Each structure stands twice: as C-alpha cells, then as structure tokens.
C-alpha cells in the first residue's frame, strides 16, 4: 500500500471515529474510592446543563450515599434472564440503544454477562453503544486490566478472574483517575462505608492490605499517565508528522510466540505493557516450520496456539503467521521490514546441552539481532 493510499485510509478512520460515541473512563485502584459517586455527580451536572443523560447500569453495592445520589436521574430498567433456574439481572443493551440518549452511564465494566446475553462481557456492550453514536461514561478498577493480570496476582496474591483487554482503554477519549489516599480508603472500609461488617475482615486479609493498595494506586496513576499518549492523530498536521517518522524510529514491539509456550500469556502481557509505555504498535509473530504444520502438531497444541492468538488480539496486537524452515531469519527479516525496535522473547526451555551448542532459538535471536533491543522474559518468579 503506497503512502497516498495510507493517508486516505487514515482519513477514513478519522471519519468513522467521528461517527462513534465518545468514551470516558473513570479508573480507580480499589472498591470504595468513589468511581460511581463521581459518575453520578457528573450525570447530575450534565443534566443541569440540558444534556440528555441516562443511567444504563449503576451498582450502588448497598452503599446508602451512592443510592441517594441517583436521585431523579433517568434509570434504564435492568433486563431479567432466567439461567439454570436462577433469575439474573443485566444491563438492557437493546433498551439503551432504543432510548438513544446523548450520554449513557455504565458501571461495573469488567462484569461477565449471563450466557443468554448478546455479548459475553459488559465492555463489549459498551463498545456496541459507542458504535451506535452514543457517548458513554464508565468505570472500573485497575486490577481488572488484562495486561496486569500476572502482576496483580504476584503482588496481591489474589487471582482476578474478570478482566478487560487493554484495547478497550485505548478506545477511550478520556481516562480519569479517581484517587484517594490509602489511609482515607482504609478508614472508609473500617467504618462500613465500602462493605458490610461481615465482609471487612476478609477484605483486610486480601486486597485491603496497605502494601497492596499502595501498589494498586501507583499502577492506576501510571496507567492514566500512559493513556495520555495513546490517542490517534487528530488532524492533517499530526498525520503529516506521523508520515515523516521513519519505520525504525517508531520502535515497534514484537513478541515471538512458540506453538507450545507454557508462559505465552505472560509474554503477551509484557509485550502489551511495553507497547503501551512506548505508545507504539506491536506484533505477535509465530513462525510455522515444516515440523509445526497444522497436520504435524497435536490438536491440543493447535488449540492452545489459537487461544493465544485470540488473547494477543484482545490485548491489541497484530498477529502475524510466517512460514519458514528456520524461524530466526524469518523473525529478524520481519522485524527489519516493519519498524520493530524491541523484540520480546521468553527464556529458553530447551535442554542445557542444546543451549551450549548454540542451537536455542532465543540464544540465536540474541546473537543475531544486531540493531534491536532484545528483552528476555524470565518466568522463575512465577514458578
């Protein structure tokens, strides 16, 4: 594709984005910092200015002060589903789309919908709402960000099951941190303003430890700072400047994927975070050798590989499948032709004698990748 065609596509992308609703995210570091309260206060302020705003989904979590703030705001009734004999309430996506307000307020973004819903996750509901031209203000906590999943588990000891892909945050036009001192948050917890009294001891033993909260707060502030540089070029001058930047200067990130990598998801999260910090495009590259053709590898390995490809796309990567007898030249040729500056690989799992003979793919990449920064990810801390 030539530069003129590229610019035409960039302009069409800008036009398409202009038709979509805007997305604003309130990002917190723990339950109780005030995300829902901030959204409700903003909703009232918008209503006073004559803006048509509705509460598409709000979860007060039994907090009286939050429930009182709903006041006279218009609430879209939840939709009931009967699943396995249990009645479950979810956001009524079709009702929101039919109502077509100027702004919809959506809470609990990381929520997993009941299987009877159109989308598996609530963030996907939000994307459909914005694609319909409706603006959305929503909120979630930093621990739900997919690329931080391993780090959160390592730091807090808590496995977060419901996650949001980084691509969702990259869609946001505005990301605002809802900050509160750790001491003030602990005081709110102990006074019963976050959880009921019976749940406070459990919270103090898990997420609500001082060290955990301090780390989560730092991560939330860092994420907002990084999000400031993620927006797409907004005008002709920025597009011209982007065109003048050489491919190598872009310093793109490339994660090397193996078919049976036991730590593939960790590599993907590392690559996603690195690309986010550098505000650059990133690739996940897999080289299919003759011995790894679909007819040669086991069905379980193939399924594992496809799952990793899907996870990579959710994290915002462009997945590339190459075919070659030798993976190393294919990887480096792709890197040189696509403006890659950083190559991310996992520490070799091959026997020591193969490493000694210099036949390890990771060692060959390190030796032959002149002009690139090679990042070798160690998994020792996870084992």
Secondary structure, 3 states (H helix, E strand, C coil): CCHHHHHHHHHHHHHHHHHCCCEEEEEECCCCCCHHHHHHHHHHHHHHCCCCEEEEECCCCCCHHHHHHHCCCEECCCEEEEECCEEEEECCHHHHHHHCCCEEEECCCCCECCCCCCCCEHHHHHHHHHHCCCEEEEEEEHHHEHHHHHHHHHHHCCCCCCCECHHHHHCCCEEEECCCCHHHHHHHHHCCCCCCHHHHHHHHHCCCCHHHHHHHHHHHHHHHHHHCCCCCCCCHHHHHHHHHCCCHHHCEEEEEECCCCCCHHHHHHHHHHHHHHHCCCEEEEEEECHHHCCCCCCHHHHHHHHHHHHHHHHCCCEEEEEECCCHHHHHHHHHHHCCEEEEEEECCCCCHHHHHCCCCHHHHHHHHCCCCEEEEECCHHHC
